[in-house]
Amino acid sequence: MRTRRMLVGAAGAAAVILGAAVLPATAAPLPGTASTREAAALDCPADAWLDPEGNTFGVKCSGNGNYKFRATAVCRNGETVYGTTRWATNVWSYAYCAGKGGLTGDLGYEYWRAR
């Protein structure tokens, strides 16, 4: 499984809410992540979303039906939550922190080759 994190502060969260690109300069791949070529073929994230209340983070991946992915987020109570695992076929996965104090800004996604 490969993981990518996006550390999103207030300005980054605003960019997500407004639908702007979600790979800020601070979004560096963690060790063991996929190659740039593999990530480009996967197109992940193709888009991302953050609700105005700061409780839900969503990520959409597309371009490669051989991969599965899911959204990840750290909640203010310290719990890491995961969205539904989906095939990377232009669909969304949402990580929910409602009832857990909201999102911290430590947002991301995991993906892996499943076929």
C-alpha positions as YAML, in Angstrom:
chain: A
units: angstrom
residues:
- id: 1
  name: MET
  ca: [0.00, 0.00, 0.00]
- id: 2
  name: ARG
  ca: [1.28, 3.44, -0.88]
- id: 3
  name: THR
  ca: [0.37, 6.55, 1.03]
- id: 4
  name: ARG
  ca: [0.39, 10.22, 0.09]
- id: 5
  name: ARG
  ca: [-0.23, 12.94, 2.64]
- id: 6
  name: MET
  ca: [-1.37, 16.48, 2.11]
- id: 7
  name: LEU
  ca: [-0.69, 18.76, 5.05]
- id: 8
  name: VAL
  ca: [-3.30, 21.43, 4.53]
- id: 9
  name: GLY
  ca: [-3.31, 24.58, 6.65]
- id: 10
  name: ALA
  ca: [-5.99, 27.27, 6.57]
- id: 11
  name: ALA
  ca: [-4.95, 28.56, 3.13]
- id: 12
  name: GLY
  ca: [-4.77, 25.04, 1.74]
- id: 13
  name: ALA
  ca: [-8.16, 24.15, 3.18]
- id: 14
  name: ALA
  ca: [-9.62, 27.20, 1.46]
- id: 15
  name: ALA
  ca: [-8.09, 26.04, -1.82]
- id: 16
  name: VAL
  ca: [-9.70, 22.62, -1.38]
- id: 17
  name: ILE
  ca: [-13.08, 24.17, -0.58]
- id: 18
  name: LEU
  ca: [-12.87, 26.37, -3.67]
- id: 19
  name: GLY
  ca: [-11.95, 23.37, -5.84]
- id: 20
  name: ALA
  ca: [-8.41, 24.55, -6.58]
- id: 21
  name: ALA
  ca: [-5.54, 22.13, -7.11]
- id: 22
  name: VAL
  ca: [-4.91, 20.12, -3.98]
- id: 23
  name: LEU
  ca: [-1.25, 19.26, -4.29]
- id: 24
  name: PRO
  ca: [0.34, 22.20, -2.48]
- id: 25
  name: ALA
  ca: [4.12, 22.53, -2.31]
- id: 26
  name: THR
  ca: [3.94, 20.90, 1.14]
- id: 27
  name: ALA
  ca: [2.42, 17.70, -0.27]
- id: 28
  name: ALA
  ca: [5.54, 15.58, -0.48]
- id: 29
  name: PRO
  ca: [5.27, 11.83, -1.04]
- id: 30
  name: LEU
  ca: [6.11, 9.68, 1.95]
- id: 31
  name: PRO
  ca: [8.81, 7.02, 1.70]
- id: 32
  name: GLY
  ca: [7.62, 4.01, -0.27]
- id: 33
  name: THR
  ca: [5.16, 5.90, -2.44]
- id: 34
  name: ALA
  ca: [4.67, 5.15, -6.09]
- id: 35
  name: SER
  ca: [6.82, 6.50, -8.84]
- id: 36
  name: THR
  ca: [5.79, 9.72, -10.55]
- id: 37
  name: ARG
  ca: [4.95, 7.78, -13.72]
- id: 38
  name: GLU
  ca: [2.71, 5.36, -11.82]
- id: 39
  name: ALA
  ca: [0.94, 8.18, -9.96]
- id: 40
  name: ALA
  ca: [0.40, 10.09, -13.22]
- id: 41
  name: ALA
  ca: [-1.13, 7.01, -14.87]
- id: 42
  name: LEU
  ca: [-3.36, 6.65, -11.82]
- id: 43
  name: ASP
  ca: [-4.39, 10.37, -11.70]
- id: 44
  name: CYS
  ca: [-4.72, 10.49, -7.96]
- id: 45
  name: PRO
  ca: [-5.91, 12.77, -6.65]
- id: 46
  name: ALA
  ca: [-7.89, 13.84, -9.68]
- id: 47
  name: ASP
  ca: [-9.83, 16.14, -7.34]
- id: 48
  name: ALA
  ca: [-10.31, 16.74, -3.62]
- id: 49
  name: TRP
  ca: [-12.99, 18.30, -1.46]
- id: 50
  name: LEU
  ca: [-13.35, 19.62, 2.07]
- id: 51
  name: ASP
  ca: [-16.70, 20.53, 3.58]
- id: 52
  name: PRO
  ca: [-17.07, 24.13, 4.87]
- id: 53
  name: GLU
  ca: [-17.48, 22.90, 8.46]
- id: 54
  name: GLY
  ca: [-14.14, 21.07, 8.32]
- id: 55
  name: ASN
  ca: [-15.51, 17.63, 9.19]
- id: 56
  name: THR
  ca: [-15.23, 15.71, 5.90]
- id: 57
  name: PHE
  ca: [-12.40, 15.27, 3.41]
- id: 58
  name: GLY
  ca: [-12.99, 13.65, 0.02]
- id: 59
  name: VAL
  ca: [-10.60, 12.55, -2.72]
- id: 60
  name: LYS
  ca: [-11.36, 11.32, -6.24]
- id: 61
  name: CYS
  ca: [-9.01, 9.08, -8.21]
- id: 62
  name: SER
  ca: [-9.32, 8.01, -11.83]
- id: 63
  name: GLY
  ca: [-7.45, 6.76, -14.83]
- id: 64
  name: ASN
  ca: [-6.51, 3.27, -13.74]
- id: 65
  name: GLY
  ca: [-9.05, 0.59, -12.82]
- id: 66
  name: ASN
  ca: [-6.22, -1.69, -11.63]
- id: 67
  name: TYR
  ca: [-5.86, 0.34, -8.41]
- id: 68
  name: LYS
  ca: [-7.92, 0.80, -5.28]
- id: 69
  name: PHE
  ca: [-7.72, 3.87, -3.06]
- id: 70
  name: ARG
  ca: [-9.25, 5.49, 0.02]
- id: 71
  name: ALA
  ca: [-9.20, 8.93, 1.65]
- id: 72
  name: THR
  ca: [-7.44, 9.35, 4.99]
- id: 73
  name: ALA
  ca: [-7.65, 12.08, 7.63]
- id: 74
  name: VAL
  ca: [-6.53, 12.71, 11.18]
- id: 75
  name: CYS
  ca: [-9.29, 14.05, 13.45]
- id: 76
  name: ARG
  ca: [-8.82, 16.52, 16.28]
- id: 77
  name: ASN
  ca: [-9.37, 13.74, 18.84]
- id: 78
  name: GLY
  ca: [-6.23, 12.03, 17.43]
- id: 79
  name: GLU
  ca: [-8.06, 9.26, 15.57]
- id: 80
  name: THR
  ca: [-7.09, 8.47, 11.97]
- id: 81
  name: VAL
  ca: [-10.15, 7.78, 9.83]
- id: 82
  name: TYR
  ca: [-10.42, 6.15, 6.42]
- id: 83
  name: GLY
  ca: [-12.89, 6.55, 3.60]
- id: 84
  name: THR
  ca: [-14.53, 3.69, 1.78]
- id: 85
  name: THR
  ca: [-12.10, 1.70, -0.37]
- id: 86
  name: ARG
  ca: [-12.97, 2.31, -4.05]
- id: 87
  name: TRP
  ca: [-11.65, 1.33, -7.49]
- id: 88
  name: ALA
  ca: [-9.80, 4.25, -9.14]
- id: 89
  name: THR
  ca: [-12.45, 4.80, -11.79]
- id: 90
  name: ASN
  ca: [-13.33, 8.48, -11.36]
- id: 91
  name: VAL
  ca: [-15.15, 8.00, -8.05]
- id: 92
  name: TRP
  ca: [-14.90, 9.59, -4.58]
- id: 93
  name: SER
  ca: [-13.86, 8.31, -1.15]
- id: 94
  name: TYR
  ca: [-14.68, 10.40, 1.96]
- id: 95
  name: ALA
  ca: [-13.05, 10.37, 5.39]
- id: 96
  name: TYR
  ca: [-15.39, 11.65, 8.14]
- id: 97
  name: CYS
  ca: [-14.34, 13.42, 11.36]
- id: 98
  name: ALA
  ca: [-17.82, 14.60, 12.39]
- id: 99
  name: GLY
  ca: [-18.26, 13.80, 16.09]
- id: 100
  name: LYS
  ca: [-14.48, 13.53, 16.47]
- id: 101
  name: GLY
  ca: [-13.69, 17.25, 16.75]
- id: 102
  name: GLY
  ca: [-13.26, 17.89, 13.01]
- id: 103
  name: LEU
  ca: [-10.26, 17.64, 10.68]
- id: 104
  name: THR
  ca: [-6.72, 18.61, 11.72]
- id: 105
  name: GLY
  ca: [-5.44, 19.42, 8.23]
- id: 106
  name: ASP
  ca: [-3.43, 16.17, 8.04]
- id: 107
  name: LEU
  ca: [-5.26, 14.81, 4.98]
- id: 108
  name: GLY
  ca: [-4.30, 12.30, 2.33]
- id: 109
  name: TYR
  ca: [-5.03, 9.09, 0.53]
- id: 110
  name: GLU
  ca: [-3.73, 5.56, 0.18]
- id: 111
  name: TYR
  ca: [-3.67, 3.50, -2.98]
- id: 112
  name: TRP
  ca: [-2.49, 0.07, -4.07]
- id: 113
  name: ARG
  ca: [-2.47, -2.16, -7.10]
- id: 114
  name: ALA
  ca: [-5.35, -4.60, -6.74]
- id: 115
  name: ARG
  ca: [-5.29, -6.43, -10.10]
...
